[in-house]
Amino acid sequence: MLARRTRISIETFDRGVEAAPEVARLMAAELGWDKATVRREVDHWVRRVEAERHSQRMATDTEADEARIAAPEIV
């Protein structure tokens, strides 16, 4: 949601990390998520942001791509 429907990851300093819990709670109400799913979704977003930040410190595009895709996909 945050990555595909908003520009929060490029337009805010924290890339949406602060908003993620509230967004997940709103999504939970619409999608019937339980608390464990909300926590998992927020954790996934935080790890994705961390991977993106890490990738920006890499010396080459190849290293950056590898660092960025190191964030696990949500299952």
Biopython code that builds the backbone (N, CA, C, O; Angstrom):
import numpy as np
from Bio.PDB.StructureBuilder import StructureBuilder

atoms = [
    (1, "MET", "N", (0.826, -1.186, 0.000)),
    (1, "MET", "CA", (0.000, 0.000, 0.000)),
    (1, "MET", "C", (0.870, 1.249, 0.000)),
    (1, "MET", "O", (0.727, 2.109, -0.870)),
    (2, "LEU", "N", (1.759, 1.351, 0.960)),
    (2, "LEU", "CA", (2.581, 2.552, 1.044)),
    (2, "LEU", "C", (3.477, 2.724, -0.178)),
    (2, "LEU", "O", (3.662, 3.840, -0.662)),
    (3, "ALA", "N", (4.021, 1.644, -0.665)),
    (3, "ALA", "CA", (4.931, 1.729, -1.804)),
    (3, "ALA", "C", (4.186, 1.950, -3.114)),
    (3, "ALA", "O", (4.659, 2.688, -3.978)),
    (4, "ARG", "N", (3.052, 1.332, -3.269)),
    (4, "ARG", "CA", (2.368, 1.373, -4.563)),
    (4, "ARG", "C", (1.321, 2.468, -4.692)),
    (4, "ARG", "O", (1.038, 2.925, -5.800)),
    (5, "ARG", "N", (0.750, 2.889, -3.593)),
    (5, "ARG", "CA", (-0.363, 3.852, -3.682)),
    (5, "ARG", "C", (-0.015, 5.247, -3.166)),
    (5, "ARG", "O", (-0.803, 6.179, -3.327)),
    (6, "THR", "N", (1.138, 5.396, -2.558)),
    (6, "THR", "CA", (1.546, 6.718, -2.053)),
    (6, "THR", "C", (2.986, 6.983, -2.469)),
    (6, "THR", "O", (3.677, 6.096, -2.969)),
    (7, "ARG", "N", (3.416, 8.191, -2.259)),
    (7, "ARG", "CA", (4.811, 8.558, -2.525)),
    (7, "ARG", "C", (5.561, 8.763, -1.202)),
    (7, "ARG", "O", (6.608, 9.409, -1.174)),
    (8, "ILE", "N", (5.033, 8.224, -0.133)),
    (8, "ILE", "CA", (5.572, 8.475, 1.193)),
    (8, "ILE", "C", (7.037, 8.039, 1.327)),
    (8, "ILE", "O", (7.800, 8.649, 2.076)),
    (9, "SER", "N", (7.419, 7.003, 0.615)),
    (9, "SER", "CA", (8.796, 6.518, 0.762)),
    (9, "SER", "C", (9.821, 7.447, 0.119)),
    (9, "SER", "O", (11.015, 7.340, 0.398)),
    (10, "ILE", "N", (9.363, 8.355, -0.737)),
    (10, "ILE", "CA", (10.301, 9.303, -1.334)),
    (10, "ILE", "C", (10.023, 10.744, -0.928)),
    (10, "ILE", "O", (10.836, 11.628, -1.196)),
    (11, "GLU", "N", (8.897, 10.990, -0.291)),
    (11, "GLU", "CA", (8.545, 12.365, 0.054)),
    (11, "GLU", "C", (8.626, 12.684, 1.536)),
    (11, "GLU", "O", (8.423, 13.836, 1.922)),
    (12, "THR", "N", (8.914, 11.707, 2.373)),
    (12, "THR", "CA", (9.066, 11.980, 3.800)),
    (12, "THR", "C", (10.429, 11.503, 4.268)),
    (12, "THR", "O", (10.979, 10.537, 3.739)),
    (13, "PHE", "N", (10.965, 12.190, 5.264)),
    (13, "PHE", "CA", (12.296, 11.856, 5.761)),
    (13, "PHE", "C", (12.365, 10.414, 6.260)),
    (13, "PHE", "O", (13.338, 9.707, 5.995)),
    (14, "ASP", "N", (11.338, 9.986, 6.977)),
    (14, "ASP", "CA", (11.380, 8.636, 7.561)),
    (14, "ASP", "C", (10.838, 7.558, 6.631)),
    (14, "ASP", "O", (10.761, 6.387, 7.003)),
    (15, "ARG", "N", (10.463, 7.961, 5.420)),
    (15, "ARG", "CA", (9.965, 7.042, 4.387)),
    (15, "ARG", "C", (8.704, 6.298, 4.810)),
    (15, "ARG", "O", (8.434, 5.194, 4.337)),
    (16, "GLY", "N", (7.947, 6.903, 5.692)),
    (16, "GLY", "CA", (6.677, 6.325, 6.094)),
    (16, "GLY", "C", (6.734, 5.382, 7.281)),
    (16, "GLY", "O", (5.726, 4.769, 7.633)),
    (17, "VAL", "N", (7.899, 5.256, 7.904)),
    (17, "VAL", "CA", (8.024, 4.333, 9.039)),
    (17, "VAL", "C", (7.097, 4.746, 10.184)),
    (17, "VAL", "O", (6.459, 3.897, 10.807)),
    (18, "GLU", "N", (7.024, 6.044, 10.457)),
    (18, "GLU", "CA", (6.163, 6.505, 11.548)),
    (18, "GLU", "C", (4.684, 6.279, 11.238)),
    (18, "GLU", "O", (3.902, 5.967, 12.136)),
    (19, "ALA", "N", (4.304, 6.435, 9.989)),
    (19, "ALA", "CA", (2.896, 6.274, 9.594)),
    (19, "ALA", "C", (2.487, 4.810, 9.449)),
    (19, "ALA", "O", (1.299, 4.493, 9.511)),
    (20, "ALA", "N", (3.435, 3.935, 9.261)),
    (20, "ALA", "CA", (3.129, 2.532, 8.953)),
    (20, "ALA", "C", (2.190, 1.851, 9.956)),
    (20, "ALA", "O", (1.264, 1.162, 9.529)),
    (21, "PRO", "N", (2.388, 2.014, 11.264)),
    (21, "PRO", "CA", (1.454, 1.344, 12.188)),
    (21, "PRO", "C", (0.004, 1.811, 12.021)),
    (21, "PRO", "O", (-0.918, 0.996, 12.049)),
    (22, "GLU", "N", (-0.195, 3.108, 11.848)),
    (22, "GLU", "CA", (-1.561, 3.613, 11.675)),
    (22, "GLU", "C", (-2.147, 3.162, 10.337)),
    (22, "GLU", "O", (-3.317, 2.786, 10.271)),
    (23, "VAL", "N", (-1.360, 3.195, 9.295)),
    (23, "VAL", "CA", (-1.838, 2.725, 7.986)),
    (23, "VAL", "C", (-2.213, 1.247, 8.078)),
    (23, "VAL", "O", (-3.241, 0.828, 7.546)),
    (24, "ALA", "N", (-1.382, 0.466, 8.749)),
    (24, "ALA", "CA", (-1.673, -0.965, 8.893)),
    (24, "ALA", "C", (-2.957, -1.187, 9.684)),
    (24, "ALA", "O", (-3.735, -2.083, 9.359)),
    (25, "ARG", "N", (-3.188, -0.379, 10.723)),
    (25, "ARG", "CA", (-4.435, -0.507, 11.489)),
    (25, "ARG", "C", (-5.650, -0.179, 10.608)),
    (25, "ARG", "O", (-6.678, -0.853, 10.681)),
    (26, "LEU", "N", (-5.519, 0.856, 9.782)),
    (26, "LEU", "CA", (-6.623, 1.206, 8.876)),
    (26, "LEU", "C", (-6.870, 0.088, 7.859)),
    (26, "LEU", "O", (-8.015, -0.262, 7.574)),
    (27, "MET", "N", (-5.802, -0.456, 7.327)),
    (27, "MET", "CA", (-5.925, -1.558, 6.368)),
    (27, "MET", "C", (-6.530, -2.791, 7.047)),
    (27, "MET", "O", (-7.318, -3.519, 6.444)),
    (28, "ALA", "N", (-6.154, -3.012, 8.291)),
    (28, "ALA", "CA", (-6.661, -4.170, 9.026)),
    (28, "ALA", "C", (-8.182, -4.123, 9.126)),
    (28, "ALA", "O", (-8.859, -5.140, 8.973)),
    (29, "ALA", "N", (-8.703, -2.937, 9.383)),
    (29, "ALA", "CA", (-10.157, -2.805, 9.510)),
    (29, "ALA", "C", (-10.856, -3.164, 8.194)),
    (29, "ALA", "O", (-11.936, -3.754, 8.201)),
    (30, "GLU", "N", (-10.246, -2.810, 7.087)),
    (30, "GLU", "CA", (-10.841, -3.083, 5.776)),
    (30, "GLU", "C", (-10.622, -4.516, 5.306)),
    (30, "GLU", "O", (-11.472, -5.092, 4.627)),
    (31, "LEU", "N", (-9.471, -5.089, 5.674)),
    (31, "LEU", "CA", (-9.090, -6.404, 5.146)),
    (31, "LEU", "C", (-9.244, -7.553, 6.140)),
    (31, "LEU", "O", (-8.989, -8.711, 5.809)),
    (32, "GLY", "N", (-9.662, -7.219, 7.360)),
    (32, "GLY", "CA", (-9.873, -8.258, 8.359)),
    (32, "GLY", "C", (-8.590, -8.843, 8.932)),
    (32, "GLY", "O", (-8.573, -9.997, 9.359)),
    (33, "TRP", "N", (-7.515, -8.058, 8.945)),
    (33, "TRP", "CA", (-6.242, -8.539, 9.497)),
    (33, "TRP", "C", (-6.327, -8.641, 11.005)),
    (33, "TRP", "O", (-6.985, -7.833, 11.660)),
    (34, "ASP", "N", (-5.659, -9.639, 11.546)),
    (34, "ASP", "CA", (-5.527, -9.733, 12.995)),
    (34, "ASP", "C", (-4.275, -8.959, 13.434)),
    (34, "ASP", "O", (-3.535, -8.435, 12.600)),
    (35, "LYS", "N", (-4.051, -8.895, 14.737)),
    (35, "LYS", "CA", (-2.912, -8.123, 15.260)),
    (35, "LYS", "C", (-1.575, -8.663, 14.773)),
    (35, "LYS", "O", (-0.648, -7.889, 14.531)),
    (36, "ALA", "N", (-1.464, -9.960, 14.627)),
    (36, "ALA", "CA", (-0.212, -10.557, 14.147)),
    (36, "ALA", "C", (0.078, -10.119, 12.709)),
    (36, "ALA", "O", (1.228, -9.857, 12.355)),
    (37, "THR", "N", (-0.952, -10.041, 11.898)),
    (37, "THR", "CA", (-0.777, -9.603, 10.514)),
    (37, "THR", "C", (-0.376, -8.134, 10.473)),
    (37, "THR", "O", (0.489, -7.750, 9.687)),
    (38, "VAL", "N", (-0.992, -7.318, 11.305)),
    (38, "VAL", "CA", (-0.630, -5.894, 11.377)),
    (38, "VAL", "C", (0.847, -5.765, 11.738)),
    (38, "VAL", "O", (1.581, -5.020, 11.088)),
    (39, "ARG", "N", (1.287, -6.483, 12.765)),
    (39, "ARG", "CA", (2.706, -6.431, 13.180)),
    (39, "ARG", "C", (3.610, -6.891, 12.043)),
    (39, "ARG", "O", (4.645, -6.276, 11.789)),
    (40, "ARG", "N", (3.234, -7.955, 11.364)),
    (40, "ARG", "CA", (4.046, -8.488, 10.267)),
    (40, "ARG", "C", (4.150, -7.479, 9.117)),
    (40, "ARG", "O", (5.228, -7.294, 8.553)),
    (41, "GLU", "N", (3.051, -6.838, 8.773)),
    (41, "GLU", "CA", (3.053, -5.845, 7.700)),
    (41, "GLU", "C", (3.926, -4.641, 8.055)),
    (41, "GLU", "O", (4.686, -4.160, 7.214)),
    (42, "VAL", "N", (3.824, -4.156, 9.278)),
    (42, "VAL", "CA", (4.652, -3.020, 9.709)),
    (42, "VAL", "C", (6.119, -3.427, 9.723)),
    (42, "VAL", "O", (6.975, -2.679, 9.251)),
    (43, "ASP", "N", (6.413, -4.597, 10.257)),
    (43, "ASP", "CA", (7.797, -5.084, 10.288)),
    (43, "ASP", "C", (8.365, -5.198, 8.879)),
    (43, "ASP", "O", (9.517, -4.838, 8.639)),
    (44, "HIS", "N", (7.573, -5.689, 7.968)),
    (44, "HIS", "CA", (8.010, -5.813, 6.572)),
    (44, "HIS", "C", (8.360, -4.440, 6.004)),
    (44, "HIS", "O", (9.390, -4.289, 5.348)),
    (45, "TRP", "N", (7.517, -3.440, 6.247)),
    (45, "TRP", "CA", (7.784, -2.104, 5.727)),
    (45, "TRP", "C", (9.087, -1.544, 6.311)),
    (45, "TRP", "O", (9.911, -0.985, 5.588)),
    (46, "VAL", "N", (9.259, -1.699, 7.616)),
    (46, "VAL", "CA", (10.466, -1.184, 8.267)),
    (46, "VAL", "C", (11.706, -1.863, 7.694)),
    (46, "VAL", "O", (12.701, -1.192, 7.420)),
    (47, "ARG", "N", (11.664, -3.177, 7.510)),
    (47, "ARG", "CA", (12.818, -3.881, 6.935)),
    (47, "ARG", "C", (13.069, -3.464, 5.493)),
    (47, "ARG", "O", (14.217, -3.401, 5.056)),
    (48, "ARG", "N", (12.016, -3.182, 4.762)),
    (48, "ARG", "CA", (12.188, -2.719, 3.382)),
    (48, "ARG", "C", (12.876, -1.356, 3.353)),
    (48, "ARG", "O", (13.790, -1.130, 2.560)),
    (49, "VAL", "N", (12.434, -0.455, 4.220)),
    (49, "VAL", "CA", (13.066, 0.872, 4.300)),
    (49, "VAL", "C", (14.532, 0.730, 4.705)),
    (49, "VAL", "O", (15.397, 1.395, 4.136)),
    (50, "GLU", "N", (14.812, -0.116, 5.669)),
    (50, "GLU", "CA", (16.203, -0.328, 6.082)),
    (50, "GLU", "C", (17.051, -0.848, 4.926)),
    (50, "GLU", "O", (18.188, -0.413, 4.747)),
    (51, "ALA", "N", (16.510, -1.767, 4.149)),
    (51, "ALA", "CA", (17.250, -2.310, 2.998)),
    (51, "ALA", "C", (17.496, -1.230, 1.949)),
    (51, "ALA", "O", (18.573, -1.177, 1.356)),
    (52, "GLU", "N", (16.510, -0.374, 1.718)),
    (52, "GLU", "CA", (16.691, 0.711, 0.755)),
    (52, "GLU", "C", (17.765, 1.682, 1.224)),
    (52, "GLU", "O", (18.609, 2.110, 0.436)),
    (53, "ARG", "N", (17.732, 2.030, 2.505)),
    (53, "ARG", "CA", (18.756, 2.931, 3.047)),
    (53, "ARG", "C", (20.136, 2.302, 2.940)),
    (53, "ARG", "O", (21.102, 2.968, 2.566)),
    (54, "HIS", "N", (20.224, 1.038, 3.263)),
    (54, "HIS", "CA", (21.500, 0.325, 3.169)),
    (54, "HIS", "C", (22.001, 0.323, 1.725)),
    (54, "HIS", "O", (23.194, 0.502, 1.482)),
    (55, "SER", "N", (21.113, 0.125, 0.786)),
    (55, "SER", "CA", (21.506, 0.063, -0.624)),
    (55, "SER", "C", (22.105, 1.382, -1.101)),
    (55, "SER", "O", (22.952, 1.400, -1.994)),
    (56, "GLN", "N", (21.670, 2.464, -0.512)),
    (56, "GLN", "CA", (22.167, 3.774, -0.933)),
    (56, "GLN", "C", (23.598, 4.045, -0.483)),
    (56, "GLN", "O", (24.217, 5.018, -0.915)),
    (57, "ARG", "N", (24.111, 3.199, 0.369)),
    (57, "ARG", "CA", (25.506, 3.340, 0.812)),
    (57, "ARG", "C", (26.464, 2.458, 0.015)),
    (57, "ARG", "O", (27.669, 2.468, 0.266)),
    (58, "MET", "N", (25.946, 1.708, -0.928)),
    (58, "MET", "CA", (26.776, 0.801, -1.726)),
    (58, "MET", "C", (27.536, 1.574, -2.812)),
    (58, "MET", "O", (27.089, 2.615, -3.295)),
    (59, "ALA", "N", (28.689, 1.031, -3.172)),
    (59, "ALA", "CA", (29.565, 1.693, -4.143)),
    (59, "ALA", "C", (29.113, 1.512, -5.591)),
    (59, "ALA", "O", (29.376, 2.371, -6.433)),
    (60, "THR", "N", (28.439, 0.407, -5.884)),
    (60, "THR", "CA", (28.031, 0.143, -7.264)),
    (60, "THR", "C", (26.535, -0.133, -7.327)),
    (60, "THR", "O", (25.904, -0.461, -6.322)),
    (61, "ASP", "N", (25.985, 0.008, -8.519)),
    (61, "ASP", "CA", (24.566, -0.290, -8.707)),
    (61, "ASP", "C", (24.254, -1.748, -8.415)),
    (61, "ASP", "O", (23.206, -2.065, -7.853)),
    (62, "THR", "N", (25.161, -2.631, -8.796)),
    (62, "THR", "CA", (24.958, -4.063, -8.552)),
    (62, "THR", "C", (24.879, -4.338, -7.056)),
    (62, "THR", "O", (23.985, -5.050, -6.601)),
    (63, "GLU", "N", (25.811, -3.775, -6.292)),
    (63, "GLU", "CA", (25.787, -3.953, -4.838)),
    (63, "GLU", "C", (24.525, -3.344, -4.238)),
    (63, "GLU", "O", (23.933, -3.907, -3.317)),
    (64, "ALA", "N", (24.120, -2.201, -4.760)),
    (64, "ALA", "CA", (22.913, -1.543, -4.258)),
    (64, "ALA", "C", (21.675, -2.396, -4.521)),
    (64, "ALA", "O", (20.818, -2.542, -3.649)),
    (65, "ASP", "N", (21.587, -2.952, -5.716)),
    (65, "ASP", "CA", (20.447, -3.824, -6.040)),
    (65, "ASP", "C", (20.412, -5.040, -5.125)),
    (65, "ASP", "O", (19.348, -5.427, -4.643)),
    (66, "GLU", "N", (21.565, -5.638, -4.885)),
    (66, "GLU", "CA", (21.629, -6.816, -4.007)),
    (66, "GLU", "C", (21.200, -6.454, -2.591)),
    (66, "GLU", "O", (20.472, -7.215, -1.953)),
    (67, "ALA", "N", (21.638, -5.313, -2.098)),
    (67, "ALA", "CA", (21.264, -4.884, -0.747)),
    (67, "ALA", "C", (19.767, -4.592, -0.664)),
    (67, "ALA", "O", (19.115, -4.946, 0.318)),
    (68, "ARG", "N", (19.229, -3.950, -1.690)),
    (68, "ARG", "CA", (17.818, -3.584, -1.685)),
    (68, "ARG", "C", (16.919, -4.816, -1.719)),
    (68, "ARG", "O", (15.918, -4.869, -1.005)),
    (69, "ILE", "N", (17.258, -5.788, -2.524)),
    (69, "ILE", "CA", (16.395, -6.964, -2.625)),
    (69, "ILE", "C", (16.627, -7.955, -1.489)),
    (69, "ILE", "O", (15.988, -9.006, -1.436)),
    (70, "ALA", "N", (17.539, -7.619, -0.586)),
    (70, "ALA", "CA", (17.782, -8.497, 0.567)),
    (70, "ALA", "C", (16.608, -8.467, 1.546)),
    (70, "ALA", "O", (16.456, -9.388, 2.348)),
    (71, "ALA", "N", (15.788, -7.437, 1.493)),
    (71, "ALA", "CA", (14.632, -7.386, 2.369)),
    (71, "ALA", "C", (13.676, -8.503, 1.997)),
    (71, "ALA", "O", (13.306, -8.639, 0.831)),
    (72, "PRO", "N", (13.275, -9.296, 2.964)),
    (72, "PRO", "CA", (12.403, -10.432, 2.638)),
    (72, "PRO", "C", (11.045, -9.975, 2.110)),
    (72, "PRO", "O", (10.514, -8.946, 2.528)),
    (73, "GLU", "N", (10.511, -10.740, 1.209)),
    (73, "GLU", "CA", (9.171, -10.473, 0.700)),
    (73, "GLU", "C", (8.157, -10.886, 1.745)),
    (73, "GLU", "O", (8.402, -11.794, 2.539)),
    (74, "ILE", "N", (7.045, -10.231, 1.738)),
    (74, "ILE", "CA", (5.972, -10.605, 2.666)),
    (74, "ILE", "C", (5.306, -11.873, 2.147)),
    (74, "ILE", "O", (5.092, -12.024, 0.944)),
    (75, "VAL", "N", (4.986, -12.769, 3.049)),
    (75, "VAL", "CA", (4.351, -14.032, 2.668)),
    (75, "VAL", "C", (2.957, -14.154, 3.219)),
    (75, "VAL", "O", (2.287, -15.161, 2.988)),
]
sb = StructureBuilder()
sb.init_structure("model")
sb.init_model(0)
sb.init_chain("A")
sb.init_seg("    ")
for serial, (resi, resn, name, xyz) in enumerate(atoms, 1):
    if name == "N":
        sb.init_residue(resn, " ", resi, " ")
    sb.init_atom(name, np.array(xyz, "f"), 0.0, 1.0, " ", f" {name:<3s}", serial, name[0])
structure = sb.get_structure()
